[in-house]
Amino acid sequence: MSDLEDAVSEFLRDADTVYSEYDNGYMDADAALSRLENHVEELREQAESE
């Protein structure tokens, strides 16, 4: 697997965790969006470095 494929897999795993934690009431919408934004930025940085 390439580094980008690994980064996408990690992003999807992290996004699923955020959605799950939000659905279970462990975080509010603002916190969930903030975490997702961070994960998107990490994925974008990895894609740009390829």
Secondary structure, 3 states (H helix, E strand, C coil): CCHHHHHHHHHHHHHHHHHHHHHCCCCCHHHHHHHHHHHHHHHHHHHHHC
